[in-house]
Every structure is written in structure tokens, then in C-alpha cells.
Amino acid sequence: MVFLNTDIKLMVKSFISYIFYEKRYSPTTISSYKNDLIQFQAFLSECYALENPEKADFNMIRAWLVQLTEQDYNPRSINRKIATLKSYFKFLVKKGVLEINPTLRVKTLKTARKSPTFVEEDKLLQVLNQVQFEDNFQDLRSQLILEILYGTGIRLAELMDLRWPAIDFANKLVKISGKGNKERLIPVHDTLLNLIKKYELIKRHHFEGKLKHDYLIVSDSGGLSYPMLVYKTVKKYLSLVTTQDKKSPHVLRHSFATHLLNKGADLNAIKELLGHSSLNATQVYTHNSLKKLKDVFDQAHPKA
């Protein structure tokens, strides 16, 4: 397993294995958690001569967070590190290594809620409907990446984990395995289903039956896809219609949710489609929807 090496302690290695094999966190999340724990481990060693993170107490944890604040870490970054520690110590309690979780009294920092970055509907449709994609493997893969991310709102990791059997053509649904192994069904429109069928035929012909797996999105060599492949594809085509800085796969997820809300979709339904565990995470999209309503009001009301 690529995440394990000699610079992390035994229980940390066990934790990383747990979130990889059992929790099925994305490679990006696992890498971030590992780096957080290595950083925490280094702090304990330097300040307390403590080599094993599982022996840290509340005061040591609080001292690390204070140090991060004094070093001008972004509150969101600190909260991510808090989440890492909470998850790690919860794991230790579950395994019987600890009786009491020292992070129970640790509070996250207040942060300003950012509005999600999205691409306007007309610009996205310009890419999807007007760009001429050739009938070859690479072009169809690019088109499919864009169509799936915007058509379903799934996460990058969920796209890379998507397999052919997850597509239910008869009922026009796709089964997604999300965070924490939670599964959800997402409706799929006919245009996307037809594109998937076309892509799959071209893909199988391109690799002449040599593929050893059933993942939908594959690399040029026929291996598993990887984040940079998807990032580069999304950035390339979004750059045709927008100059905004963010042109990531998550921007298409934000666009999916924002456009649904603007069209009057129920917030709870969007929550289920996105795979959010809490409605709080979905409510961030209401800011953009309210802005659109205000613009319409300002333009249309005689007294505005």
C-alpha cells in the first residue's frame, strides 16, 4: 500500500489501513490525513519528547492547534487537522487502545462560509453541446468525464471508482458508492446513457479486449484513472468558456447543484443526489440561488 512507510508509527499505519480498506476514503483524503498525523507526531516529539501520538492528551492537542494558529494556518486547514485527530482517536477507542477520546473537548474554529464556485448554465451547455468531440477513445473519454460530473454531481473519487455494472440502463440510474461506503442512486438522462454506451464500445475496440477490469474511466494505457487526468480534462474544456481561477471537477459538482436549485429543485432532493450526510452542507448553495432571485427582482419589479 503506497501510503505506508517508515516515517509513521504503528498505530498510525493501522489507522491509515483502516480508512483505506474499510472506510474507503479517497486517495487525496488519505494522503492529507497521513500528512496531518506526521506533522502532529513531529510536534509531539519536539515539544514533549513523545514518540507515539496515541499517548497525547487534550492539553498537548490544544497546544498543537495553538501553534498552528500562531503560524497563521488557515482556519479551514486547522479544522481539517482537527477532523484528522478526531477520526484517529475515535479509531483508537474503537480498537481498545484508549478508553477516553482526548479530542472530545476539541472545538473547530469558526470560518466564513464561502459560496461554491460554479460555471453559468449557458457556458457549460456551450461546452457540452457545441464542442466537436471526435469518435475516438480520448475525445469520448473527455466528453464523458464532463457529462458525468455535470450530469450527476458526483465527486472526483466517485467518478474514478465508477464501474460498468453500476450503470442501470433499464431504469436509467447509476449506483454510486460514496463516502463511508454509503450508496446512493442517481437518475441519468438518455443523452448521457447513450454516450456511455458509445464510449464503452469505442473503449473496448481501442484496447482490443485487453482490459482486465470494468472501471468506466481508464487511462491512456488502459489502467485505472487518476486525479490529474480528470483535472486536466476539466480545466482544458472549462477554459474555453470561463476565465475564473477554479476549473476543477468539484466546480462541475457545484454547478450541478446550483443549476438544479435555480430551476426550483427541492433542497432535500439535492442533498440526496450529492450524498451529503447533513442538510447544512447543501444549504451553502442557497446563497447563489437567492442572488439570482434578487437579480430577477431588481430587473422585474417596478419599484426595484
Secondary structure as UniProt FT lines:
FT   TURN            2..3
FT   TURN            6..7
FT   HELIX           10..21
FT   HELIX           27..48
FT   HELIX           53..55
FT   HELIX           58..70
FT   TURN            71..72
FT   HELIX           75..94
FT   TURN            95..96
FT   TURN            102..105
FT   HELIX           121..130
FT   HELIX           137..152
FT   HELIX           156..160
FT   HELIX           164..166
FT   STRAND          167..168
FT   TURN            169..172
FT   STRAND          173..177
FT   HELIX           179..181
FT   STRAND          183..187
FT   HELIX           190..206
FT   TURN            207..209
FT   TURN            220..221
FT   HELIX           227..238
FT   TURN            239..241
FT   HELIX           249..262
FT   TURN            263..264
FT   HELIX           267..274
FT   HELIX           279..282
FT   HELIX           283..285
FT   HELIX           286..300
FT   TURN            302..303
//
